[in-house]
Amino acid sequence: MGIAIGLALAGAIWVLLWRTRPLSTSSLQIAGAALMIGLAGYALQGRPGLAGSPAAARPPEPLPPAMPVELASEFYGRFNSATFWLVLANSYMKRGDSASGVATLQSAVRARPRDSELWIAFGNALVTHGGGRTSPAAELAYRRADAAAPDHPGPAFFYGLARLRQGDVGTALALWKRVLASAPPTASWRTGLELRISLVERLQSEQRAP
């Protein structure tokens, strides 16, 4: 079918050139030969029967995990009842599917409404899904995390981290310093929190410097 269409088009072009006579007889012969060579090449190498192959879509960019494993382990330990849900949600976030990550953690907090770590992860996922902004739903999730474990440092720390992602350095530092002030001297996460506060304060001072 493709060859037949090509022959018809080539014939029409040659007839048009012959009738209008924009070229000499010898030039017409050369043009006709060029058309026939082109058709011969298409007949030998062209494959019109092949299905189209549109360019593959770019894979989605990975998103921040709903709950970074190493960071969460400082406050909640490495393996606990929330681990299954967090691993599943993080796998969705890694594939760039924040909607499925949010849905997974929504199911998780419905199943375990007293799990502070899951509420924090739910809030984190909502922030990511909202383009880095703390929506009212995310704010509620962090409050529920604090209500589930009012004396635990995790909710305040991770809420401070969410505020820091939005550039709200003052709120983040205030929350982290409050957590540090109430931290037992032997708390395993104390040193890491002190280091993060120091780094954020240094960055803040550098930004303020002329």
C-alpha positions as a printed NumPy array, in Angstrom:
array([[  0.   ,   0.   ,   0.   ],
       [  2.786,   2.407,   0.891],
       [  4.673,   1.686,  -2.33 ],
       [  1.547,   2.253,  -4.428],
       [  0.97 ,   5.629,  -2.798],
       [  4.602,   6.511,  -3.374],
       [  4.377,   5.615,  -7.059],
       [  1.247,   7.708,  -7.484],
       [  2.849,  10.727,  -5.792],
       [  6.05 ,  10.351,  -7.817],
       [  4.063,  10.131, -11.047],
       [  2.031,  13.209, -10.171],
       [  5.156,  15.201,  -9.375],
       [  6.859,  14.167, -12.63 ],
       [  3.757,  15.031, -14.716],
       [  3.544,  18.444, -13.013],
       [  7.183,  19.12 , -13.787],
       [  6.734,  17.997, -17.416],
       [  3.648,  20.172, -18.01 ],
       [  4.97 ,  23.335, -16.396],
       [  8.413,  22.844, -17.941],
       [ 10.421,  24.574, -15.185],
       [ 13.319,  22.304, -16.135],
       [ 15.015,  21.286, -19.354],
       [ 14.446,  17.842, -20.847],
       [ 17.707,  16.532, -19.443],
       [ 16.876,  17.957, -16.009],
       [ 13.458,  16.307, -16.149],
       [ 15.131,  12.995, -16.835],
       [ 17.425,  13.498, -13.838],
       [ 14.468,  14.452, -11.614],
       [ 12.557,  11.37 , -12.756],
       [ 15.534,   9.168, -12.05 ],
       [ 15.896,  10.687,  -8.576],
       [ 12.247,   9.952,  -7.805],
       [ 12.61 ,   6.357,  -8.955],
       [ 15.774,   5.87 ,  -6.881],
       [ 13.962,   7.202,  -3.86 ],
       [ 11.075,   4.823,  -4.399],
       [ 13.45 ,   1.919,  -4.913],
       [ 15.181,   2.703,  -1.629],
       [ 11.845,   2.869,   0.16 ],
       [ 10.783,  -0.454,  -1.379],
       [ 13.978,  -2.09 ,  -0.157],
       [ 14.22 ,  -0.569,   3.321],
       [ 10.838,   0.871,   4.177],
       [  8.647,  -1.103,   6.607],
       [  5.223,   0.57 ,   6.641],
       [  3.616,  -2.481,   8.225],
       [  5.388,  -1.942,  11.533],
       [  3.345,  -0.567,  14.406],
       [  4.112,   2.935,  15.554],
       [  6.537,   3.328,  18.419],
       [  5.885,   6.573,  20.295],
       [  8.627,   7.859,  22.537],
       [  8.478,   6.361,  25.999],
       [  7.262,   8.689,  28.726],
       [  9.845,   9.827,  31.233],
       [  9.619,   7.891,  34.477],
       [  8.333,   9.931,  37.431],
       [ 10.864,  11.481,  39.761],
       [ 11.297,   9.758,  43.14 ],
       [  9.755,  11.634,  46.056],
       [ 10.98 ,  11.94 ,  49.649],
       [  9.978,   8.939,  51.765],
       [  6.916,   9.295,  53.942],
       [  9.153,   8.367,  56.855],
       [ 12.956,   8.154,  56.371],
       [ 13.953,   4.811,  57.874],
       [ 17.219,   5.94 ,  59.424],
       [ 15.719,   9.12 ,  60.86 ],
       [ 12.654,   7.345,  62.202],
       [ 14.83 ,   4.712,  63.863],
       [ 16.413,   7.403,  66.04 ],
       [ 13.05 ,   8.12 ,  67.663],
       [ 11.015,   4.929,  67.218],
       [ 13.49 ,   2.11 ,  66.733],
       [ 14.159,   0.212,  63.543],
       [ 11.455,  -2.481,  63.575],
       [  8.037,  -2.1  ,  65.145],
       [  4.347,  -2.456,  64.36 ],
       [  4.449,   0.47 ,  61.897],
       [  7.277,  -0.916,  59.779],
       [  5.108,  -2.791,  57.251],
       [  3.01 ,   0.269,  56.47 ],
       [  6.037,   2.558,  56.245],
       [  7.928,   0.274,  53.87 ],
       [  4.863,   0.021,  51.627],
       [  4.231,   3.768,  51.623],
       [  7.905,   4.545,  51.008],
       [  7.928,   2.217,  48.002],
       [  5.129,   4.263,  46.438],
       [  6.93 ,   7.522,  47.171],
       [ 10.105,   6.148,  45.598],
       [  8.138,   5.534,  42.394],
       [  6.815,   9.093,  42.46 ],
       [  3.279,   7.978,  43.379],
       [  2.456,  10.206,  46.331],
       [ -1.297,   9.579,  45.968],
       [ -0.845,   5.861,  46.671],
       [  1.542,   6.661,  49.515],
       [ -1.079,   8.895,  51.106],
       [ -3.816,   6.285,  50.584],
       [ -1.651,   3.584,  52.171],
       [ -0.999,   5.635,  55.274],
       [ -4.611,   6.717,  55.498],
       [ -5.509,   3.03 ,  55.735],
       [ -2.727,   2.58 ,  58.281],
       [ -3.959,   5.26 ,  60.692],
       [ -7.493,   3.918,  60.395],
       [ -6.218,   0.493,  61.406],
       [ -3.896,   1.83 ,  64.131],
       [ -5.25 ,   5.223,  65.258],
       [ -3.025,   5.31 ,  68.354],
       [  0.249,   4.886,  66.451],
       [  2.11 ,   8.187,  66.609],
       [  4.702,   7.179,  64.01 ],
       [  2.041,   6.346,  61.416],
       [  0.317,   9.691,  61.942],
       [  3.632,  11.468,  61.414],
       [  4.295,   9.51 ,  58.22 ],
       [  0.755,  10.35 ,  57.066],
       [  1.44 ,  14.035,  57.672],
       [  4.773,  13.827,  55.838],
       [  3.155,  12.128,  52.844],
       [  0.426,  14.764,  52.729],
       [  3.047,  17.526,  52.724],
       [  4.873,  15.887,  49.817],
       [  1.626,  15.252,  47.944],
       [  0.759,  18.921,  48.413],
       [  3.96 ,  20.091,  46.774],
       [  5.83 ,  20.692,  50.02 ],
       [  3.108,  22.741,  51.702],
       [  1.579,  21.85 ,  55.057],
       [ -2.11 ,  21.547,  54.27 ],
       [ -4.843,  21.579,  56.956],
       [ -5.039,  17.79 ,  56.607],
       [ -1.306,  17.491,  57.257],
       [ -1.551,  19.814,  60.262],
       [ -4.311,  17.604,  61.651],
       [ -2.174,  14.501,  61.139],
       [  0.688,  16.014,  63.143],
       [ -1.707,  17.009,  65.918],
       [ -3.082,  13.486,  66.012],
       [  0.482,  12.18 ,  66.251],
       [  1.121,  14.42 ,  69.251],
       [ -2.163,  13.414,  70.889],
       [ -1.282,   9.748,  70.451],
       [  2.075,  10.229,  72.196],
       [  2.07 ,  13.582,  74.025],
       [  5.399,  13.023,  75.777],
       [  7.24 ,  11.631,  72.762],
       [  9.785,  13.821,  70.902],
       [  8.886,  12.385,  67.473],
       [  5.795,  14.458,  66.591],
       [  7.399,  17.813,  67.415],
       [ 10.641,  16.905,  65.665],
       [  9.008,  15.793,  62.419],
       [  6.552,  18.664,  62.404],
       [  9.556,  20.969,  62.762],
       [ 11.16 ,  19.179,  59.827],
       [  8.024,  19.775,  57.732],
       [  8.134,  23.484,  58.594],
       [ 11.807,  23.588,  57.694],
       [ 11.017,  22.145,  54.236],
       [  8.816,  25.192,  53.685],
       [ 11.515,  27.613,  54.747],
       [  9.973,  28.313,  58.153],
       [ 13.306,  28.095,  59.969],
       [ 12.142,  29.969,  63.068],
       [  9.306,  27.56 ,  63.84 ],
       [ 11.502,  24.547,  63.159],
       [ 14.251,  25.734,  65.5  ],
       [ 11.762,  26.645,  68.229],
       [ 10.21 ,  23.171,  68.099],
       [ 13.549,  21.385,  68.039],
       [ 14.962,  23.434,  70.907],
       [ 11.865,  22.703,  72.962],
       [ 12.333,  18.994,  72.319],
       [ 16.02 ,  19.227,  73.215],
       [ 15.275,  21.082,  76.444],
       [ 13.117,  18.206,  77.667],
       [ 15.416,  15.438,  76.391],
       [ 16.962,  13.106,  78.969],
       [ 20.761,  13.359,  79.015],
       [ 21.04 ,   9.737,  77.925],
       [ 18.531,   9.943,  75.046],
       [ 19.967,   8.2  ,  71.987],
       [ 18.618,  10.88 ,  69.65 ],
       [ 19.924,  13.858,  71.634],
       [ 23.291,  14.152,  69.867],
       [ 21.708,  13.998,  66.414],
       [ 19.196,  16.695,  67.327],
       [ 21.916,  18.966,  68.712],
       [ 23.863,  18.583,  65.47 ],
       [ 20.811,  19.409,  63.323],
       [ 20.027,  22.499,  65.388],
       [ 23.628,  23.657,  65.022],
       [ 23.596,  23.157,  61.259],
       [ 20.301,  24.979,  60.768],
       [ 21.465,  27.89 ,  62.932],
       [ 24.669,  28.124,  60.91 ],
       [ 22.733,  28.176,  57.649],
       [ 20.386,  30.788,  59.072],
       [ 23.295,  33.027,  60.097],
       [ 24.915,  32.658,  56.677],
       [ 21.689,  33.692,  54.959],
       [ 21.404,  36.761,  57.14 ],
       [ 25.003,  37.809,  56.536],
       [ 25.434,  40.56 ,  53.887]])
